[in-house]
Amino acid sequence: GSDELAIGLPWGVAAFGALAVFAFIAGFSHAPLTANVLRHFVELLMSIALFFVVVDMVRDHASLERLVRALILGGTLAAALGIVLYALPEDTANLLLNGLRPLGYPTGDVLRFIEDNPDLPERAIGTSVDPNVLGGLLIVTLSLALPQLTTSQPLMPRRWTALAVGLMAVCLILTFSRGALAGVVAAALGLALIRYRRLLPLLLVATALLLLLPATQDYVAHLVAGLQGQDLATQMRFGEYQDALTLIGRYPIFGVGFASAPDLDLYLGVSNVYLLMAEEMGLLGLAAFLALVIALFAAAWRVRSAALADPRLEPTWLGLHMALAGALVGGLFDHYFFNLDFHHAITLFWLIVGLAVAATRLANRQ
């Protein structure tokens, strides 16, 4: 029932947070505590705690819909800004982004390029600092917006939803984030196969445009190089994965904490959420996270009939769970949803977790 859901999943989140605190404290045995590490870790705990706020406050359709609508509009604005900054001359875009210094934005040459090589195509970053982080945002917001194109009770006029989806899709391509594309494709296929068959022609058209338009050929080449393991970024990630497995093999149970690796021949950090989690919190922490995710989707599966039978709840409930699934797929290729340097991305992830649980609770009450 809804009471069991309200009790069980929050306990799982609390257990995960407690394991994070244990790993953080245990890491002091080999790395000193610094103000920067402490601040980032407290931000991580605040992000996880947002789950409890959302589950406690979002108890009706109207509250859920307001937050989902705000996320879609926020993603659209972020995408539009990313496109504008991408289209501006590089010096102008760099100057504008440096103007955000009072807000804590990095300064200097902040624009990003494929393989950090200015001779290769620029990557859209918006105000997300990193193009992959912007791609992670778009995984979530695109997944929430896509069901609104075909549902009988959309949150916004359909023409505005179509514009939002178009802007976010264009910006996603401009980030050149292959992991974000994989996440969006996974979420979109899930939406189409579970409920919204009319999205399949849209996906086919989008794929054809991506492969055939002259303007997207740089992206296609970047994607193919990644699939073949030929580009420098992919080869570096293979090395990261091997180093991460070595570190996890040495410290398998509780990890090494959030500051640094204890051995000089290893380092902390890898472009994979699950390996990073295992590095910092051990296999125990990773197992707690995976158990939480499995429990969340199992709870959703139990109420699927009620959720899909409610035309008002259906698009938000399914969109939230596919947004979470897309984020989990994206986590296979990058680390921003658990990287302490990207507090906003971690916060977005736990916000979606909380909203998905709130939506499932609403469905269970039907």
N, C-alpha and C positions, 0 to 999 in steps of 0.2 A: 504493500500500500504506500500511499504518499508519505505517511509517517515513517515507515521503514526506510524509504528512500532518503528522507530528510535527515535521518539519524546515521544511516550506514555510510553514505558517500562523504559527508563532512568528517566523519571519523577517519576515513581513509586519507583525506587531504591533511587532516591534523597529524596523522602518523607520518606522512611524507615530510611535512614541515619539521616535525620533531627529529627525524633522521637527518635532515639537512643541518639542523642546529648541532646535533651530535658530531657530524662530519666536520663542521666548521670549527668546533672546539678542539676536536682531535687533531686537526691540521696544525695547531699551534706547536705540536711536538717537534716539528721540523721547519716551521716558517713563522717569523714574527708577525704579530698583528699590526697592521697599518691602518691609518684613518680611512684611506681609500677603500681597502678591502672591507673594513667594517661597514662603511656607508653603503657600498654595493650590496653586501649581504643583507643588511637591514631592508634595503629596497626590494630584494628578492622575497623576504618574509612578508613585506607589505603587499606585494603583488599576489602572493599565495593567499593572504588574508582577505583580499578583495573577493575571493570565492564566497566566503561566509557572508559578506555584506550583500552580495548579489542574491544568494539563495534566501537570505532573510527578508530582503526588501521586494523582490520581484515575485508577487503572489497572484497576479491577475494578468489577463490578456493585454490590457492597455499598457501596463508598465513594461511588459516584455516587448511589445511592438514599438514603444517609444525608443527603447535602447537599440533595437535592431535597426530602426529607421535612422537613428543618429549615427550608427556605425556605417551604414551604407552611404549616408551623406558625407561623413568624414572621409571615407575611402575615396569617394568621388572627388572631393576637394583636394585630397592629397595627390590623386592621380593627375588632376588638372594642373596643379602646381608643378608636379614632376615633369609634365609635358612642356609647360611654359619654360621652365628653367633649362630643360634639354634643348629647346629651340633657340634660346637666346645665345648670343656670342659667348664663348667660354669665359672671356674676361669679365663680361657683365654678370653672368651667372655666379662666378666666383666672388665678385665684389658684393653682390646681394647676399650671398650666404655668409660671407664674413661679417656682414652687418648684424648677424644674429649672435655675435660674440657675447653681448650682455646676458643672453639667455643660456649661456653655457655651450653654444655650438662651437665645434672646432674651427680653428682659423688657419690661414695659409692657403695652399693649393688643395681645396677640398673636393674638387671634381674627381670623378672616378672613371677609369677606362678599363677595357678588357685587359686582364693580366697586368694592370697598373702601367700600361704602356700607352703614352699619349698618341702614338702613331696608329693605334688600333681604335675602333669605335668607342665613343663615349657611352657611359651607362647612366641612365636616369637615377637620381637619388632623392629628388624632392627635398624635404628637410629631414630625411631619415638617416643622414650621415652615410649609410651603406646601402648600395643598390639591392642587396639580398634582403635586407631588413624591410625596405619598401616593398619588395616582392612578397615577403611574408605577410605584410599588412593586406596586400591585394588578394592573397589566397583567401583570407577571411572575408573581406568585404565583397569580393566577387561571388563567393559561395553563398553569401546571404542574399545577394541581389538576383542571382539567376532564377530562383524559384518565383520571384515576383514578376517575371516576364510572362508566365503561363498560368499562374494561379487565378482562381475566380474572384479572390478578394485581396488584391495587391495593396501594399502599404502606401504606395504612391501612384500617381497616374502612370500608365504603362509607357507612355512616350518618354517621360522623364527617367523611368527605370532603364529604358533602352539606351538613353544617352549616358546614364551612369555606367552601365555595363560596357558600352563602347569606349568611354574614356579610360576606365580601369583596365580594359583589355589592351588598349594601345600602350598605356604606361607600363603594363606588365612586360610587353615585348621590349620596350625601350630599356628596361632594367637589365636585359640579357641574363636574367636569373633562371637557370635551367631547373633548379630545385623548386622555385616558385611555380614555374610552368607545370612541373610534375604534380605539385599539390593541387593546382587549379583543375588540371585534367582529371585527377582522381576524384575530386569533389563533384565536378560536372558530370562525369560518368555515373557516379553514385546517384545523383539527383535524377538523371535521365532513366536509369535502369530501375530505380525504385518507384518513381512516380511520374516524372515529367518527360514522357516520351517525345514531346514536341521540342525538347532541347536537342535531340539527336541531330536533326537537320541543321540547327544552328552550329553545333560542334563541327559537323562536316564542312559547312561553308567556311567557318573560321580556320579550320585546318587547311583547306584549299587555298584561302587567301594567304595564309602564312607561308605556304610552300611556293606560291606562284608570283606573288607581288614582288616587283624589283626592290621595293623599299625594305623588305624583310629578309633579303638574301644574306645579309651579314649575320642576322640572328640564326638563320637556318644553318649557315656554315659553322657558327659557334656551337650550336646544338649537336651537329653531326660530329664535330671534333671531340666534344665531351663524350658522346656515346662510344666513340672509337678509342677514347683514352689518349688522344694525340696531343691535346693542348697542355700548356704548362700548368694551368690551374688544376686540371684533373689529375695530372701526374703528382702534383704536390699533395693533393688530397689522399691519394693512395698511400703516400709516405706517411701522412698524418694518421691514417687508419692503422697502419702497421705499428707506429710508435705508440698509439693509444692502447692497442691490444697488449703491447709489451708492458706498459704501465699498469694496466688492469690486471695482467697476469701476476705482477709483483705485489699488488695491493688489492686483492679481489673482493674482500668482504665489505670494508668500510671506506675504501677510497683514500685519497690523500688530502681532502679538504678543498678549500676554495682559493688558497693563496698561491701555492707553487708546488711543484713536484719535489720530493725529498732527494732524488738522485740527480747528479749533474748531467748524466747522459740522457735524461728525459725532460719533458716539458709538459705543462698543463694547457690543453686546448686542442680541439679537433673539430672539423666541420661536420659534426653529426651530433644531434641532441642526445641520443641514447649512449653513445660512447663517452661524451662529455659528462653526462650524469653518472656513468659508471666510474669514470676517473675521479670525480669529486666526491661521490657518495657511495661508491662501491656497488657491487652487484646487488646488495641488499636494498640500496636506495632505488636502483633501476627497477628491481622486482616490485617494490612498493608502488612506483609510478605506473608500471605496466598493469599491475593488479587493479589500481584505481581506474585506469582507462577501460579495462575489460569490464569492470563492474558498472561503469557509466553506460557503456554501450549495451550491456546486458539488461540494465534497467530500461533503456530506451526500446530495446527489442520486445520487452514484455508489454509495453503500452502502445506498440506501433499501430494496432488496429484502431484504438481510440484516437490517437494523434492524427492518423490519415483520414479518419472519418469526420474530423472537425475542419471545415473549409477555412476557418479563421486561423486556427492554430497550425495547420498542416505546413504552410510554406516556411514559417519561422522555426518550427520544431525541426523539420527536415534540413533546412538551411543551416541551422546552428550545428547539428550533428555532422553534416558534411563539411562545414567549415573546420570543425575540430578534426575530422578525418584528413582533410587536405593539409592542415597544419602538421599533423603527425607524419604524413608522407613527406612534406617539405623538410621535416626534421631529420630525415634520412640523409639529406644532402647539405644541411647547414646547421648552425648552432645557436642562432639568435634567440630562439624561444627559451633558452636556458643559459644564455651568456650574460654574466653580470654586467657587462658593459652596455647592454641594450635593455635597460629597465623597462622602456615603453613596450618593447616586443613581449617581454615576459608578462607584463601587466595585461596586454591584449589577450594572450593565451589563457590566463586564468579567468579573465572576464568571460571568454567564450565558454570555458568549462562551467562556470557558474550559471550562465544563461541556459546552457544545454540542460543542466540539471533542473533549473526552474521550469523550463518548458516541458520536460518529462513529468515533473510533478503536476503541472496543469493538466497534461493528458491523462494522468492516472486518476485525477479527480472527475473526469468526464463520466 
